[in-house]
Amino acid sequence: MKKIVLVLLSFGLLTSCKDKLAAIKENALKPAVVTQATPHDTDDPAIWIHPHDAQKSLILGTDKDSNGALYVFDLKGKIVNKTDIMRRPNNVDVAYGLQIGTKKVDIAVVTERETNKIRIFSLPDLKPIDNGGIPVFEGEKERDPMGIALYTRASDQAIFAIVGRKSGPRNGYLWQYQLTAFKNGTVKAQLVRKFGSFSGKKEIEAIAVDNELGFVYYSDEQFGIKKYLADPDVKNNKEQALFGQKDFKSDNEGIAIYKTTDTTGYILVSNQQNNTFMVYPREGSKGDSNVYPLLAEIPTATVESDGADVTALNLGTSFPNGMFVAMSNGMTFHLYEWNLIQALIDKKKIK
């Protein structure tokens, strides 16, 4: 019976091991690939693009447990690597070209909740370069890091980690750290900013950064999606936009940004309890770049998705215009061909 439940979960037919049917839509998009299952509880994916051959790109995903790990999948969904045991790794993000000595290194950064640290690994070899982890939210009563997004500043390629936590204050919920390297090659993090308002309704976990436009978005769950400037040197912690307040069944969660040009595209946000993704214009409305009308609601086979990532790059014949990756109950990640999502957006299927 357990094996049957696991298979059903992997394809989005059950909400959990409670054998309760989920509200998967009849017209839900089916994934091109479902990854191999992890042992415990998938939570958040990130895409790493291979610098020379896009078809060798990788999917990274957290397996959230006290004996969890960060897993690496190829584009066929096969597990090809993983870290040593981590204590409840939650979210992950990827950045390119962190200066370490004379080399530039691609990195994955993961929040490790039970140790109150972020963990940093080089890519694609997945080697730890953090000297055992970097503490975050030091001096705070509420630490427990969950969400993370990496921001690469266009002007100087400086890389920052924006970290959220399980619970926090009404203001300054997110902390931003600049990542640099010691002479011995390990990475350090310097706190440069505290920002982000919190409604107090549930929590802030999903965070995404638009490097080109310089914005950070996060899901204030059961309240809305908030937008701030990403560059700490601007010294502006004012909320730029709040949207999606009436669009979600319950939790607004994972955020992914699909880029059609340097300035246009889509923001996709998980409508977690409805098993759909809500789509907003990356550039805002024509009259106001801080107004985000709902463009479409995309039904998917993912169940209660916590996290997602997306790329517009050609990843080969299976994903010619990019790929959308979403976590699903059943310890898997679902990989979708972008063309199918674009077709639904073009039809403007709001319901």
Secondary structure as UniProt FT lines:
FT   HELIX           2..10
FT   TURN            11..12
FT   TURN            17..18
FT   TURN            26..27
FT   STRAND          33..34
FT   STRAND          42..48
FT   HELIX           54..56
FT   STRAND          58..63
FT   TURN            66..67
FT   STRAND          68..73
FT   TURN            75..76
FT   STRAND          79..82
FT   STRAND          89..100
FT   TURN            101..102
FT   STRAND          103..112
FT   HELIX           113..115
FT   STRAND          117..123
FT   TURN            124..126
FT   STRAND          127..128
FT   TURN            131..132
FT   STRAND          134..135
FT   TURN            138..139
FT   STRAND          145..152
FT   TURN            154..156
FT   STRAND          159..165
FT   STRAND          174..181
FT   TURN            183..184
FT   STRAND          187..195
FT   STRAND          204..210
FT   TURN            211..214
FT   STRAND          215..220
FT   TURN            221..223
FT   STRAND          224..229
FT   HELIX           232..234
FT   STRAND          241..243
FT   TURN            245..246
FT   STRAND          252..259
FT   STRAND          265..271
FT   HELIX           272..274
FT   STRAND          276..281
FT   TURN            282..283
FT   TURN            289..290
FT   STRAND          296..300
FT   STRAND          308..311
FT   TURN            317..318
FT   TURN            320..321
FT   STRAND          323..328
FT   TURN            329..331
FT   STRAND          332..337
FT   HELIX           338..347
//
